[in-house]
Amino acid sequence: MAQQRTLPDFTDLVEQVSPSVVNIRTMERVSSRPAVGGMPNDEEMLEFFRRFGLPIPNIPRQSPRPNRPQAPDEEQPRGVGSGFVLSSDGLIMTNAHVVDGADEMIVTLTDKREFKAKLIGADKRSDVAVVKIEATGLPAVKVGDVSRLKVGEWVMAIGSPFGLENTVTAGIVSAKQRDTGDYLPFIQTDVAINPGNSGGPLINMRGEVVGINSQIYSRSGGFMGISFSIPIDEAMRVSDQLRSTGRVSRGRIGVQIEQVTKDVAESIGLGKVQGALVRAVESGSPAEKAGVEAGDIIVKFDGKTIDKSTDLPRMVGSTKPGSRSTLTVFRRGTTKDLSVVIAEIEADKPAVKTKGKEEKPSPGAVTQAYGLVVADLTDAQRKELKVKAGVRVEGVAEAAARAGLREGDVIVAAANTEVANAKELEALLSKQDKSKPLSILFKRGEWTQYAIIRLGAR
C-alpha cells in the first residue's frame, strides 16, 4: 500500500520566522530634472503606489514652476528589498544589489518600527551585504545546514515582492549547485520570487535559513518558475569577513580556464570528463611561477577534486591570499603536483558619486516615445559589463517602465537586431510598427533577459 502524503502546513513556520524578516527601503539624493517627454508628476498615480505599499517608480520629475523655489537636492525612493536579522543586536543580512548606490536605508520590522540602517559592508561578487540598525532584543534567524538540503524538499520564502511586506511563498528545491556565477553555486527553487523579494530568507521545514533569495530567471521581469538563492553557508563566510574588515578578500592564481569536453578528455587520455582546462596563464602570476602551462588540466586543488571548471575559481577564491596551496595538473599523460602561493583579487572599487552638474543624455524623439532615455557606453563600461556594444538606460517612463526596464539596464538588442549606440537604437525604433510589441534584449548585472514594450498598453 502506497504511503499517503499530505501537503505541508507552513503556518507554524511563518509564525516562527516572520518576526526575523525585515523590509528595506532605499533612498537616493537626486537633483530635480525634467520629465521624459514632458510627462507631468501624476499625484493620483503616486498616491496609488503609496496606498498599496508599492515602490514608487523612478519617474524623472517635472521642471519646477517659475515662482517655486527649487531645492538643490531631494531624497527620492530608489527601491524596496528584504532582509533578515542575523543577531539580536541589529545585524541584518540582505543582497548587495538591494543597498548598492543607496544614500539612506530604512529598515522596517514586522512590528512596524522603522530604523535608519548603516552599511557594514557589501560584496558585489557574491551579492551579499550586511547592514546594522540600533536596536536590541531582535529575533535572530536560525542558520541551517545546506549540505542537508535535498532536491525535492519543501522550502518557503518571506519577503516584500513589489513592496508588499511579509509575503509568504513556498515551493520545492529544484536543483543544487546550479552554476550561474563565478563564486557561488546557487540553490534553484520554484518558490515564487519577484522584485522586492531580494535579500529575504529561503527557509527549510525546520525553520532554518538555508539561502538568500537573490535572482530570478525571467523574460517579463516577473516570476517564471525559476528562482535562485545564495547558499547560506557561502553567505555566512562572506558576512564574517564583511563584519570584521568591511570587505571580502579572495584568492586568485592568474589562469584563464574552460570546461573539459568529452572529446578532449578522450583524446588526451584523461579518462574522465573533469577538471579545468588552462587556456592561458597570466604573465608574472602565481600560476606561472608555480609552473602551470597552457594546455594543462587542473584536476585537484589542495587534494579536492575539480569536477567542473567552475569549481576552481570558487576553491581558489575562498582560499586566504598569501597561503600556499597544491595544484594537481594533468599534462601529457601524467599528473604532477605544483605548489602555488595564492594572490589576492583586486577589491571592487566603490562607486563614486559625482557632485555638481551632471551631464544628461539628450533623448531621441522616437526612443523617448517608447519611454526610454539612453546613453552610449564608454569603453570602460563595456569592459566592466563584458559586452561588445549596447546602450545604457538612463531613464524610464510609460511603456518602458511597464515592461520592467529600469535605470542602469544595458540594452544590447531591439527587435532581434544588435544596437551599438544610441543613434543606432533611435534609427531602428523609427522603423518599427508602433502597433506591434517591441522585444528588447537587455543585461542587468550578470543576467541577460528579454522585455516586451507595448506602446498601446495601459
N, C-alpha and C positions, 0 to 999 in steps of 0.2 A: 504494500500500500504506500503510495507516494506521500511524502511528508507535506502536510498542509502549511503554507506560508502566508503570513499576513503582511500588509504594508506597515512600515514603521510609523510610530506616533512620535512627532517631534516636539510636542507641547512642553515636556519637562526640559528638553534641551534648550528650547527658546527661553524659558524662564531662568535657566541656569546661566546661559551665556550672554543673552542680550544686554544685561547691565554693563558688560565689559566692552560693548561695541559703541563707537562714537561716530558722530558726523563731523566732517572737516570742511569748513568753507574757507576759501582763499580769496584775498582781496589784492588788488593791484592799483598803485597810484598812477594815474594817467592824466595827460593834459586833454582839454576839450578839443575835439576835432570835428570837421564837417561830416555830415552824414553821407553814406553811399547813395548816390543818385538823388540827393536832397530829401531823403526819406525822413519824415518827422519822428520825434520821440513820442510814440503812442502810449500815453499813460494808462489807458484801459488795458492794453495788452500786457504792460509791465505789471499791473495790479493782478492780472490773472496768474502770472508766474509767481508773484509773491504769495497770493492766497493759497495756492496749492503746494507751496514749498519747493517749487521747481527752480533750478538755476536760471538766473536771468540771462538771456542771450547777449553775447558780446556785440551789440549793435553800435557802430560809431554814432556819437551824439551829434545833434544838430548844432549849428553855429549859434552862439548866444545872441539874444535880441540886442539891438543897438544900445538901449538905455539900461541894460542889466549888467552889473559888474561880473567879470569872469574870473573865477579862482584859477590860479596857475596850475594847481594840482588837485585832483579829487580821487577818492577811493571808489573803485568800481568792482563789482563782483566778478571773479575770474573763473571760478569753478567750484564744484562740490564733489567730495570724495568721502571715503570711510576710513576707519582705523580701529585699533583695539588696544586696550590697556595692558601694558606689559608688566607694570609694577604698581603697587598701591600708592606710591608717592608721585604718580603723574607721568611716567614714561609711556609714550604711545607709539605704536608701530603703524606705518602706512606705506604707500608706494612713493618712490621718489618723484614720479611724474605728477602726483597729486599736489605736491608742495613746490615743484620746480617753478621758479620765477615769481613766487608769491611775496608780496611786501608785508602781508599780515595774514595770520591763520587763526580762525575762530573754531574752537572745539566745543561741540555741544554734546552733553551727556544725555542718557536716557531720562534723567530726572529734570531735563530742560535747563540745567545750569550751563552757562557759557563761560569759556576761558580763552584768553589770548594765549597762543602757543609759541614757544621758542624752538627754533630748529636746532637739534643737537648735531645732526649730520645726515647726508643723503648720498646714496651711491647709485649713479645712473646705470652702471653696467648690470647690476642685479635688480634695479628698480626698487630698492628698499630705503626707507627713511625712518628716522626716529625723531619725534618731537616731544617737548616737555611742557606740561601745564602745572601751575602752582596749586596743587590740590593733594589731599591726603585721604587715606582710607578708601581708595578706589578698588573696585572688584577686578582683580587681575585675571587674565585667562590662564587656563592650564595648557601647557605646551605638550603636544603629542609626539609619538614616535613614528616618523614617516616610514621607517623600514617595515612596520607592521601593517601599513596601509595596503589594501588589496584591490585589484581591478574588479569592479562589480560591487564594491562596498558602498553603502549609502553615506552620503555626506550632505551637509547643509551650509548655506551661506547667509550671513546677515550683513546688510549694508544700506546704502542710500541711493538706489538706482534712480536717475533723473531727479535727485534731491529728495526722494520720498524716504524719510528716515525710518530705520528699523524695519526694513522689508526683509522677510524671510523667504528663501527659495531652497529647493532641495533637488537632489538627483543622485547619480552614481559616479564613481571613478571610472572614466573611460579608458585611461592609459596612464602609465607612469613613465618617468624618464623620457618625456617627449622632447625631442630636440628642436627648440625654437630660438635658442640663444647660445652665445659663446660660453657663458659661465653658469647657466642654470638648466638642469633637466626638469622641465615643468611637469606638474600634475595636470592631466587633461580630464575635465568632467563635462557632464551635460547639465550642470546646475545653471539656471538662468542668471546670467551676469550681464549687466548693462552699464552704460556710462554712469558713474557715481558709485558703483559697487567697488571700484578700485580701492585697494588698501584694506578692505574688510576681510574678516577671517573665513577660512574654509574649515568646517568643524566636523569631526567624526561622531559616531553614535555614542561615544563615551564622554562627549562634551569637551573634547580636546581640540585645540587648533592644530591643524596639520598643514595649512598653507595660507598664503595671502593672495586673494583674488586680484589678478593683475592685468590680464589681457583677454580679448575675445577674438575669434575669427568671425569676420562679418563683411558682407558686401553692401549692407544697408546702413551700418552704424549701430544696429541693434542686435539683440541676441539671435543666434542661428544654430544653437545646439552644441557649440564647441567653445569651451572656456578654459583658460589656463591659469594655474595658481603656482606661486613660488613655494617650493617645499619649505616648511617652517625650520627644518634643521639648517638649511642653507641661509635662510633669512636671519636666524639667530646668530650664526657665525659673523655675518655682516654687521648686525646690530651691536655685537660685542665690541667690534673694532670702532664703530661709529661712536659708541658711548665712551670709549677710552681715549680715542685720539681725534674723533670728528671726521675721520676719513678711513678708507679701506686700502690696505696695502696688498698688492697682488704680485705674484711672481711671473717671470717670463724667461724664455731661453733663446728667442730670436730665430724661429723657423716658420716657413710657410708650408702648410700641410694640406693634404686632401685625403679623401676616403680611399681605401684599398679596394679595388674591384675584384670580382671573381677571376676575370681573365688575367689580371696582374698576379694575383696570388698563385694561380696555377702555373703561369709561365715562368715564375722565378723560384718555384718550389717551396713557397711559404706553407702550403698545405691548407691552412685555414684562412678564411677571409677575416682579418683582424688587423689592428694597428693603425698607425698614421703614416702615410707616405710623405716623406720630406721632399717638397718641390724646390725649395730654395733655402739657403742658410744666410742669415744676415751677417755682413762683414763685421768682425770685431765682437760678435755676440757671444754669450756663454756657450751656445751650441757649437759655434765654430771653434772656440778654444777647447771644447771637450772632444773635438774630432768628428762631430756629426757631418755627414756629407749628403748632398742632394742625391736622391735615389734610395737612401736608407729608409727602412720601415721601422719606426719606433714601436715595439711590441709591448714594452713594460716600462712603467715609471715607478721607481722605488719598490720594485717587486710586484706592483699591481698591474694586472693585465689590461691592455687597452683594447677593448672590443671594437670600438669605432673611433674614428679620428677626433670627434668632438670630445671624447673623454680626456684627451691630452691637455687642451687649454684649461679645462676645469681642474685637473690634478695639479698642473703647474701653477695655475692662478691661486689655488688655495695653499700653496707652499710659501713659507716665510722667505722673503728676499734675503740673500746672504747665506742661506743654508746650502749644504751640499747634498745633491741627490744623485741617483743612479739611473741612467737611461740604458735599456736593453734594446739594441738595434739588430735588425736582420739585414745583412749585407752580403750579397753574392754567395748565397747558400749557407752562410753560417751566422750565428748570433754572437754578439760581444757586448760587454758592459762598458759604459763610458761614464766617467764621473763629471758632473756639471755643477757649477755654482749658480744658483738662481739669482737673476737680476730682478729689478722692480719695474713694473709697468708705470709709465708716467701717469700721474694722477690727473683726473678730469679737471680742467680749468673751470672755475665758476664763471657763470655768465656775468658780464659786466654791463650794467645798465648805463647807457649814455645819458648825460644830463644836458639840459638846454634844448635847443631847437633840434627836432628830429626830421630828417628828410623822409617824406612820404611819397610813394609812387603815385603817378598820375593815372587814374583808372581809365581804361579804354571804354568807349561808349558801349560796344557790344558785350564785352566782358562784364561791365557794370550792370547791364540788363539781366545777366544771369546771377547777380548778387555777389560778384567777386571783385576784389581789388588784389592784384598780383604784382610781383616784382621779380626781376631776373635774379638768378642765383649767382653768387660770387664764386670764384674758383675755390676758395676755402670752404664755402658751404657745400659745394658739390663733392669735395673730397671727404668732408666730415660725414655727409649723408650717404656717401657711396652711390651716387647717381651720376650718370653721364650728362644729363640735361634735365630741364624741368623749370617750373616757376614756383615761387613761394607765395602762399596765400597770406596776404597782409590784412585782409578784412573780409567779412562775410555778412550777408543780409539776405532777406527774402528767400528766393529759391535755393540758393547755395546753402543757407543756414538750415532750411528744411531738409535738405539732402544729407545733412550730418557733417558737412565740411566745416572746418574751423581754422582760425588763425594759426599759422605755423605749419600746416599741411603743405606738402610739396606735390604739385600736380605734374605727373610725368607723361600723361597721355589724355587726350579727349577724343571721343568718337573713334576710338581704336587707332588714333594717329598720335605718334610721339610729338611732344612740343619741346622746343629747345629754349624758348624765351617768351616773354610777354607779347611781343609783336606777332610771333607765330600763332600763339593762342588766340589773339584778337582776330587775326585773319581767318583762322579755322572756324571760330564761332560765328563769324559773319556769314559763312556759307551754310550754316546749319538751318534745318527746318525747325522754326521755333515751336511748332505744334507737337513735335516729337521729343521723347525723353533723350537727354544727353548723358552718355556714360563718361564718367571721369575716373581715371586710374590715378590714385594718389598714394603717397607714402607718409605714414605717421609713425615716427620712431623707427623701430626695426620692421614694421609691418607695412605691406603694400596691399591695398584693397580698392574696391570699386564703390563709387557713389553715383546715384542717378539723379540728375537735376531735371525737374519738370517745371517749366515756366508757368503753365496754366493752373498748377495745383495750389490749393489753399488749405 
